[in-house]
Amino acid sequence: MTHVHLLLLLCSSLSSAASASKSLVVSVRSSVLEQLGRETTLPCWLNPPQSAEALEVQWFRNDPLNTPILLYYNKKMYGIQDASYEGRALFGLKDAASGGLAAGDVSLKLLNVGIEDEGDYTCYVSSGQHSDRGSVSLNLTGTGTTPHLSMVWNEENLVNLSCGSEGWYPRPKLQWADHKQILTPKSLEYSKVSSGLVSVHSWVLVPSSSEVSCSVGLSDVDMKEARVRLEIPPPPDKQVVQSAPGLVAALVIFILLFLAALALLGWPYIKKRGTFFQKKGKSEGNQAEENIKLLPEVEKAALEEAKKHYVNIELEDKGNPHVTIRAGIFRDKHHPNVTAVTCLTAIRGTPGFTSGQHYWEVSLWHPNLEVKQSWWVGVTKATDFPLQGDAPSSTSNGFWFLSSSPERADSFQLNTEPKVLLPVRSRPRTVGVYLNYDSGELSFFDVEDESVIGSVTAKFQGEVFPFFNPGKCDRATMKIIKKKEPGECNDTGNNDSAQEPES
């Protein structure tokens, strides 16, 4: 009987529509653009303003004989509505100054809009004698993930650089660029999941020394971008290397510090894992010999410059149950049953820094043990480490560090998103950390080898602290190395008399 009554009500209302009076005019906003998952309001009001409290108001999709989305009649709402809108459709306000139904505002508010809600909506108002209607188009957009970059070394010193992003609606635009020059991709593919959201994937071939960006967005105004600078030739085994979105403006510089390069103005001979950038006019063999001689001196000079800013670091011993600390020596213990190293075994150092240049060293060996295989060393702005073992420790949430790689014994890695691998010359016994807060440089040295492991640049904000992690299931210890004042014995790392923390 209820449905019969509704049908009669609809027919009666529609038959009076032909004689709409100027005293009852419906105004609408022709289209509305909204983000998926949010609430939206489709504006509809009487013009000139008059009370709609005693009128009949209906909102429906396309066919007026369909079950209405919203039905208001005889000064009350009726619960007969399309099941997909149940609990999501109600009267809304077209603007903050609206007086609602009493002022003739009969706008429709929709909660948690999805792709299936996109389309045309009809606002219908009737006094019984006169009626009018208007149509509103609802358009939806969905913002996807920041692009993810991955790269694989190709032949002829080229890199196959891929870019992917997901969760967009409608289909987004993807654009490659190299120093503001638009690149033509080798492929551009779109795919749609069952929810209707769109993923995009593309790849290009670029030189191994270049700076490339991939931007994805629904318009040129609001694009999400991932950028990577390639500075090294391919590794011998052409291993997969990845870079990522939100690198916190970081430009990963492998092997040679940017600082050292600046110090050698006019000396463009930079050795990078067996490949050389050469000046014209000299033979390749002679130039290579000069480069081989030059590189150690460059890196040694950079290390000596960093050591001018040596600062003694103290560990914050807060009774972490997963770490044993004794006289500046520490290692993991009672590690929870997790598959990866996490912040549960992390330790912060003091003092913190908000400006200036600072350098400190940490030993990764003990005379009675092998060189440490599992460790993190760097800086953090976090004041407390998350208790959850799987909580992220990336640049995006205030961690910048170098670590051993759990996946490759011949690589270190920076904690970019995702990880970026660095080649291992040899396992360092002592790692030096150089922080230039003002220029945003964080560099890591193999102290005994007097060489550069790698460097990352970032925009630091607030106070950052030295950061250490002794890893998981590694009996070898870490030790903070203090710089002695003149007249004191030098402390060059763990020695035979140093006590190892208890297991």
C-alpha positions in Angstrom: 0.0 0.0 0.0 2.9 2.3 0.8 4.3 1.9 -2.7 0.9 2.5 -4.3 0.5 5.7 -2.3 4.0 6.8 -3.4 3.2 6.1 -7.1 -0.1 8.1 -6.8 1.8 10.9 -5.1 4.4 11.0 -7.9 1.8 11.0 -10.7 -0.2 13.8 -9.0 2.9 15.9 -8.5 4.2 15.4 -12.0 0.8 16.2 -13.6 0.9 19.6 -11.9 4.4 20.4 -13.2 3.1 21.6 -16.5 1.4 24.6 -14.9 4.4 25.8 -12.9 3.8 29.3 -11.6 6.4 32.1 -11.3 5.6 32.1 -7.6 7.3 28.7 -7.3 10.7 28.7 -9.1 13.5 26.2 -8.4 17.1 27.4 -8.7 20.0 25.0 -8.8 23.8 25.0 -9.3 24.3 23.2 -12.6 27.2 21.1 -11.5 29.2 20.1 -8.4 32.7 18.7 -8.2 33.7 16.7 -5.1 36.3 14.3 -3.9 35.5 10.6 -3.5 34.7 9.5 0.1 33.7 13.0 1.3 30.3 14.5 1.9 28.8 16.9 -0.7 25.8 19.2 -1.1 23.8 19.6 -4.3 22.4 23.1 -4.0 18.6 23.7 -4.7 16.5 26.6 -3.5 13.3 28.6 -4.1 13.7 31.9 -5.8 12.5 34.3 -4.5 13.0 32.8 -1.1 9.9 31.4 0.6 9.3 28.7 3.2 9.4 25.1 1.9 8.3 23.5 5.2 4.7 22.9 3.9 5.7 21.9 0.4 6.6 18.5 -1.1 10.3 18.0 -1.9 11.7 15.1 -3.9 15.3 14.3 -5.0 15.7 11.5 -7.6 18.1 10.1 -10.2 17.1 10.4 -13.9 13.7 8.6 -13.9 11.2 10.3 -11.6 9.3 7.0 -11.2 12.3 5.4 -9.5 12.4 5.2 -5.8 13.4 8.7 -4.6 16.7 9.4 -2.9 14.9 11.8 -0.6 11.1 12.4 -0.1 9.7 15.1 2.1 5.9 15.6 2.3 3.4 16.8 4.8 6.1 18.4 7.0 8.0 15.1 7.5 10.6 12.9 5.9 9.5 9.5 4.5 11.8 6.5 4.9 11.0 5.2 1.4 14.2 5.7 -0.6 16.8 4.0 -2.8 18.6 1.4 -0.6 22.0 2.6 -1.8 21.3 6.0 -0.3 19.9 4.8 3.0 21.4 6.8 5.8 23.4 8.9 3.4 20.8 11.3 2.0 19.4 14.3 4.0 18.7 18.0 3.7 21.7 20.2 3.6 22.5 23.9 3.4 23.6 25.5 0.1 25.9 27.9 2.0 26.8 29.0 5.6 24.2 31.8 5.5 21.3 29.6 4.5 18.1 29.5 6.6 17.3 25.9 5.6 13.8 24.8 4.7 12.3 27.9 6.4 14.0 30.0 3.8 13.3 27.7 0.8 16.7 25.9 0.9 16.0 22.3 -0.2 19.5 21.2 -1.0 20.5 17.6 -0.9 23.4 16.4 1.3 25.1 13.1 0.4 27.5 11.4 2.8 30.5 9.3 1.7 30.1 9.7 -2.0 31.3 7.0 -4.3 31.8 6.5 -8.0 28.3 5.0 -8.3 26.9 8.3 -7.1 28.2 10.3 -10.0 25.6 11.6 -12.5 22.5 13.8 -12.8 20.1 14.5 -9.9 16.7 16.2 -10.1 15.4 18.5 -7.4 11.5 18.6 -7.6 9.3 20.9 -5.4 5.5 21.1 -5.5 2.9 23.0 -3.6 0.1 20.8 -4.9 -1.0 23.4 -7.4 2.3 24.5 -8.8 5.7 22.8 -9.2 9.1 23.2 -10.6 12.3 21.3 -10.9 16.0 21.6 -11.6 18.9 19.3 -12.5 22.3 19.1 -10.8 25.2 17.1 -12.2 27.6 15.5 -9.6 31.1 15.0 -10.8 33.6 13.1 -8.7 37.4 13.0 -8.5 39.8 10.6 -6.6 43.4 11.6 -5.9 45.7 8.7 -6.1 49.1 7.9 -4.6 52.3 9.8 -5.1 54.1 8.2 -8.1 56.5 5.4 -7.3 59.7 5.3 -9.3 61.8 2.2 -10.0 64.8 1.7 -12.3 66.6 -1.1 -14.0 70.0 -0.6 -15.7 69.8 -1.2 -19.5 72.3 -1.6 -22.2 74.5 1.3 -23.5 74.6 3.2 -20.2 70.8 3.8 -20.2 68.3 3.3 -17.4 64.8 1.9 -17.8 62.9 4.2 -15.4 59.3 3.1 -14.5 56.6 5.2 -12.9 53.4 3.9 -11.3 50.5 5.4 -9.3 47.1 4.0 -8.3 43.8 5.1 -6.8 42.8 7.8 -9.3 39.4 8.8 -10.7 38.8 9.6 -13.4 41.8 8.6 -15.6 44.8 10.9 -14.6 47.4 12.5 -16.8 51.1 11.2 -16.5 54.0 13.3 -17.7 57.7 12.7 -17.8 60.3 15.6 -17.7 64.0 16.0 -17.6 65.1 19.5 -16.5 61.7 20.9 -17.7 62.0 19.2 -21.0 59.0 16.9 -21.7 59.9 13.3 -22.4 58.0 10.9 -24.6 57.3 7.6 -22.7 58.0 4.2 -24.2 54.7 3.0 -22.9 51.6 4.4 -21.0 49.1 1.9 -19.6 45.9 2.4 -17.6 44.0 -0.3 -15.6 40.8 -0.2 -13.6 40.1 -2.2 -10.5 36.6 -3.4 -9.5 35.9 -0.3 -7.4 36.3 1.8 -10.5 39.6 3.5 -9.5 42.3 3.8 -12.1 46.0 2.9 -12.0 48.6 4.2 -14.4 52.0 2.8 -15.3 54.7 4.1 -17.7 58.4 3.8 -18.5 61.1 5.7 -20.3 64.7 5.2 -21.3 67.0 7.9 -19.9 70.8 8.4 -19.6 72.4 7.1 -16.4 73.4 10.6 -15.5 70.2 12.7 -15.5 67.5 14.2 -13.3 64.0 12.9 -14.2 60.6 13.6 -12.8 57.3 11.7 -13.2 54.1 13.7 -12.5 50.6 12.3 -12.2 47.4 14.3 -11.7 43.9 15.1 -12.9 45.0 18.6 -14.0 48.2 20.5 -14.7 47.6 22.6 -11.6 47.6 19.8 -9.0 50.1 17.2 -10.0 51.9 14.7 -7.7 55.5 14.3 -8.5 58.4 11.9 -7.9 61.9 12.9 -8.9 65.2 11.1 -9.0 68.7 12.2 -9.9 70.9 9.4 -11.4 74.5 10.0 -10.7 76.2 6.6 -11.1 76.8 4.1 -13.9 75.1 0.7 -13.8 76.4 -1.9 -11.3 78.1 -5.0 -12.7 75.1 -7.3 -12.2 72.6 -4.6 -13.3 70.7 -4.9 -10.0 67.4 -3.3 -9.6 67.6 0.1 -7.8 64.6 2.0 -6.7 63.8 5.6 -5.8 60.5 7.0 -4.6 57.9 9.7 -3.9 58.3 12.2 -1.2 62.1 11.9 -1.1 61.9 15.0 1.2 63.7 16.9 -1.6 66.6 14.4 -1.3 69.0 14.0 -4.1 71.0 10.9 -3.5 74.7 11.3 -4.3 76.6 8.1 -4.5 80.3 7.7 -3.6 81.4 11.4 -3.8 80.2 14.2 -1.5 78.8 17.2 -3.1 80.9 19.2 -0.7 84.1 17.6 -2.0 83.1 18.3 -5.6 82.6 22.0 -4.8 86.0 22.1 -3.2 87.6 20.9 -6.4 86.5 23.7 -8.7 87.7 23.0 -12.2 88.6 19.4 -11.4 85.9 17.4 -13.2 87.5 14.0 -12.8 85.1 12.0 -10.7 85.5 8.2 -10.4 82.2 6.4 -9.8 82.6 2.6 -9.6 84.9 2.3 -12.5 83.5 4.9 -14.9 85.0 8.3 -15.4 83.8 11.7 -16.5 86.7 13.0 -18.6 88.0 16.2 -20.2 88.6 16.1 -23.9 92.2 16.2 -25.1 93.6 13.4 -23.0 93.7 9.7 -23.7 91.3 7.5 -21.8 94.0 5.5 -20.2 96.0 8.5 -19.0 92.9 10.2 -17.7 91.8 7.1 -15.9 95.1 6.9 -14.1 94.8 10.5 -13.0 91.3 9.9 -11.7 92.3 6.9 -9.7 94.9 8.9 -8.0 92.6 11.8 -7.4 89.6 10.1 -5.9 91.2 9.0 -2.6 92.6 12.5 -2.0 89.2 14.1 -2.6 87.4 11.8 -0.2 90.2 12.1 2.4 90.0 15.9 2.2 86.2 15.7 2.7 86.6 13.5 5.8 89.2 15.8 7.3 87.0 18.8 6.7 84.1 17.0 8.4 86.2 16.1 11.4 86.8 19.8 12.2 83.2 19.7 13.5 83.6 16.7 15.9 81.1 16.6 18.7 80.9 14.0 21.5 77.6 12.2 21.6 76.0 10.6 24.6 73.3 7.9 24.5 69.9 8.4 26.0 69.6 5.2 28.1 65.8 5.0 28.8 65.9 1.4 29.9 65.0 0.0 26.5 64.3 -3.7 27.2 65.5 -4.7 23.7 68.9 -3.1 24.0 71.9 -3.5 26.4 74.0 -0.4 27.0 77.3 -0.3 29.0 79.9 2.5 28.9 78.8 3.7 25.4 78.8 0.2 24.0 75.5 -1.3 23.0 73.8 -4.3 21.2 70.4 -5.8 20.9 68.9 -8.3 23.3 65.6 -10.0 23.8 64.5 -8.9 20.4 60.8 -9.6 19.7 59.9 -12.2 17.1 59.8 -9.9 14.1 61.3 -10.5 10.7 63.0 -7.1 10.3 65.0 -4.6 12.2 62.7 -1.9 13.7 62.6 1.1 16.0 62.2 -1.2 19.0 66.0 -1.5 19.1 66.7 2.2 18.2 68.5 4.6 20.5 68.7 8.4 20.3 71.8 10.4 21.1 72.3 13.9 22.5 72.8 16.7 22.0 70.2 17.7 19.4 71.0 20.2 16.6 69.0 23.0 15.0 71.8 24.6 13.0 75.5 24.3 12.2 77.9 21.5 11.2 78.5 18.4 13.3 80.4 15.2 13.0 80.6 12.0 15.1 81.8 8.4 14.8 80.5 5.0 15.8 82.5 1.8 15.9 80.9 -1.3 14.4 83.4 -4.0 15.5 84.9 -5.8 18.5 88.3 -7.6 18.5 86.7 -10.9 19.5 83.9 -10.7 16.9 83.4 -10.1 13.2 82.6 -6.7 11.9 78.9 -5.8 12.6 76.5 -6.9 9.9 73.2 -5.4 11.2 72.9 -1.7 12.1 71.4 1.8 11.4 73.3 5.1 11.8 71.9 8.6 11.1 69.7 11.3 12.5 66.0 11.7 13.6 63.6 14.4 14.6 61.5 11.9 16.5 61.4 12.5 20.3 59.9 9.1 21.1 60.2 6.0 19.0 57.0 4.0 18.1 56.3 1.0 20.2 54.8 -0.9 17.3 57.4 -3.1 15.8 56.2 -2.5 12.2 55.9 1.3 12.5 57.6 3.1 9.6 61.0 4.8 10.0 61.4 6.7 6.7 62.3 10.2 5.7 58.7 11.2 5.5 58.3 10.8 9.3 61.6 12.2 10.4 64.3 9.5 10.0 67.4 9.8 7.8 69.9 7.0 8.1 72.3 4.6 6.5 72.0 0.9 7.3 73.2 -2.5 6.4 71.0 -4.2 3.8 69.1 -7.2 5.0 68.7 -8.3 1.4 72.2 -7.9 -0.1 75.5 -8.4 1.7 77.2 -6.3 -1.0 75.1 -3.2 -0.4 74.2 -0.6 2.1 71.0 1.3 1.9 69.5 4.7 2.6 66.0 4.7 4.2 64.4 6.5 1.3 60.9 5.5 0.1 61.5 2.8 -1.0 65.1 1.9 -0.1 68.0 3.0 -2.3 71.0 0.7 -2.5 74.6 1.8 -2.3 77.6 -0.3 -3.3 79.8 -1.8 -0.5 83.6 -1.4 -1.0 84.3 -3.1 2.3 82.5 -3.6 5.6 83.4 -0.4 7.6 84.8 -0.8 11.2 84.0 2.8 11.9 81.3 5.0 10.3 81.6 8.8 10.5 78.5 10.9 10.3 78.6 14.5 9.0 75.5 16.7 9.4 75.3 20.2 7.9 71.9 21.2 9.2 71.8 24.6 7.3 72.6 23.2 3.9 70.6 20.0 4.5 73.5 17.6 4.0 73.9 14.2 5.7 77.0 12.2 4.7 78.5 8.9 5.8 82.2 7.9 5.8 84.2 4.8 6.1 86.7 6.2 8.6 89.5 3.6 8.3 89.3 3.6 4.5 89.0 7.4 4.4 86.2 7.1 1.8 82.7 8.3 1.3 79.9 5.7 1.6 77.1 8.0 0.4 75.3 11.3 1.0 71.7 12.5 1.1 70.3 16.0 1.1 67.1 16.9 3.0 65.3 19.9 4.4 65.6 19.6 8.1 63.1 21.3 10.4 63.1 21.5 14.1 65.7 19.7 16.3 67.3 16.6 15.0 69.3 14.1 17.1 71.9 11.4 16.4 70.3 8.1 15.8 71.6 4.5 16.2 70.2 1.0 16.0 72.3 -2.1 16.8 70.1 -4.3 14.6 68.8 -7.8 15.2 70.5 -11.0 16.2 74.0 -9.6 15.7 76.5 -10.3 18.6 78.9 -7.6 17.4 78.5 -4.3 19.3 78.3 -0.6 18.4 80.2 2.0 20.3 80.1 5.8 20.4 83.6 7.1 19.8 84.5 10.1 21.9 87.1 12.7 20.8 89.7 13.1 23.5 91.1 16.4 24.6 94.8 17.1 24.1 96.8 15.0 26.6 94.2 12.2 26.8 94.5 8.8 25.2 92.9 8.5 21.9 89.8 6.3 21.6 89.8 4.8 18.1 87.0 2.2 18.7 86.5 -1.0 20.6 89.7 -2.4 22.0 90.7 -5.5 23.9 89.9 -4.0 27.2 86.4 -2.8 26.2 83.7 -4.9 27.8 81.0 -6.3 25.6 77.4 -5.7 26.9 75.9 -8.8 28.4 73.5 -10.8 26.1 
